[in-house]
């Protein structure tokens, strides 16, 4: 399980640090997503045990439990989105800074017929 404090320890000194930050951030967010999803299910079943109005046969409690648990499910979806954004962070870095430098380093000299 990834620890959020691992992100704080990464210093941006070189491109591999950015990649490590991206991978660690993705792992942290995925672990957090799993925790929220599990908590949503646990909360739903725990809240369903509360007795509701007798005339509604517990339907009111089920709806309320679903609404409460749905907030945790939405938090899990937000964590999934954050994990995706950390991957996009690395891809954007490569697009903006990685490709041109690699291309300039590996560029062959062009033949100039006028020279």
C-alpha positions as CSV (number, residue, x, y, z in Angstrom):
1,X,0.0,0.0,0.0
2,X,1.4,3.4,-1.1
3,X,1.8,6.0,1.6
4,X,0.9,9.7,0.8
5,X,4.1,10.8,2.7
6,X,6.1,9.0,0.0
7,X,5.0,11.9,-2.3
8,X,6.5,14.5,0.0
9,X,9.9,12.8,0.0
10,X,10.3,13.1,-3.8
11,X,12.3,16.1,-4.8
12,X,12.1,17.3,-8.4
13,X,15.8,17.2,-9.3
14,X,15.6,15.2,-12.6
15,X,13.0,13.8,-15.0
16,X,13.0,10.3,-13.3
17,X,11.8,12.1,-10.1
18,X,8.8,13.4,-12.0
19,X,8.0,9.9,-13.3
20,X,8.4,8.5,-9.8
21,X,6.0,11.1,-8.4
22,X,3.5,10.2,-11.1
23,X,3.7,6.5,-10.4
24,X,3.5,7.0,-6.6
25,X,0.6,9.4,-6.9
26,X,-1.3,7.0,-9.0
27,X,-0.7,4.2,-6.5
28,X,-1.7,6.4,-3.5
29,X,-4.9,7.5,-5.3
30,X,-5.8,3.9,-6.3
31,X,-5.4,2.7,-2.7
32,X,-7.5,5.6,-1.4
33,X,-10.1,4.7,-4.0
34,X,-10.3,1.1,-2.7
35,X,-10.6,2.4,0.8
36,X,-13.5,4.7,-0.1
37,X,-15.3,2.0,-2.1
38,X,-15.0,-0.5,0.8
39,X,-16.2,2.1,3.3
40,X,-19.2,2.9,1.1
41,X,-20.4,-0.7,1.1
42,X,-19.8,-1.0,4.9
43,X,-21.6,2.2,5.6
44,X,-24.6,1.2,3.4
45,X,-25.0,-2.1,5.2
46,X,-24.5,-0.6,8.6
47,X,-27.1,2.1,8.0
48,X,-29.6,-0.4,6.6
49,X,-29.7,-2.0,10.0
50,X,-31.5,1.1,11.5
51,X,-35.2,0.6,11.7
52,X,-37.2,3.0,9.6
53,X,-40.9,4.0,9.5
54,X,-43.1,0.9,10.0
55,X,-45.5,1.9,7.2
56,X,-42.7,2.2,4.7
57,X,-41.2,-1.3,5.5
58,X,-37.7,0.1,5.8
59,X,-37.7,1.7,2.3
60,X,-36.9,5.1,3.8
61,X,-33.8,3.8,5.6
62,X,-32.6,2.0,2.4
63,X,-32.9,5.2,0.4
64,X,-31.1,7.3,3.1
65,X,-28.4,4.7,3.4
66,X,-27.9,4.7,-0.4
67,X,-27.6,8.5,-0.4
68,X,-25.0,8.5,2.4
69,X,-23.0,5.7,0.8
70,X,-23.2,7.4,-2.6
71,X,-21.1,10.3,-1.2
72,X,-18.3,7.8,-0.5
73,X,-18.7,6.3,-3.9
74,X,-18.3,9.7,-5.5
75,X,-15.2,10.3,-3.4
76,X,-13.8,7.0,-4.8
77,X,-14.6,8.2,-8.3
78,X,-12.7,11.5,-7.6
79,X,-9.7,9.5,-6.4
80,X,-9.8,7.5,-9.7
81,X,-9.8,10.8,-11.6
82,X,-6.9,12.0,-9.5
83,X,-5.0,8.9,-10.3
84,X,-5.6,9.5,-14.0
85,X,-4.5,13.1,-13.8
86,X,-1.1,12.0,-12.2
87,X,-0.6,9.8,-15.3
88,X,-1.5,12.7,-17.6
89,X,0.9,14.9,-15.6
90,X,3.8,12.6,-16.7
91,X,2.5,12.4,-20.3
92,X,2.2,16.2,-20.5
93,X,5.7,16.6,-19.2
94,X,7.0,14.2,-21.9
95,X,5.0,16.1,-24.5
96,X,6.2,19.5,-23.5
97,X,9.8,18.9,-22.4
98,X,10.8,15.3,-23.2
99,X,10.3,14.9,-26.9
100,X,12.1,18.1,-28.2
101,X,15.2,17.5,-26.1
102,X,15.4,13.8,-27.2
103,X,14.9,14.8,-30.8
104,X,17.6,17.5,-30.6
105,X,20.0,15.1,-29.0
106,X,19.5,12.4,-31.6
107,X,19.2,14.7,-34.6
108,X,21.6,14.0,-37.5
109,X,23.3,16.8,-39.3
110,X,21.5,17.7,-42.5
111,X,23.2,17.7,-45.8
112,X,23.6,21.1,-47.3
113,X,24.3,21.0,-51.1
114,X,25.2,24.7,-51.1
115,X,28.0,24.4,-48.7
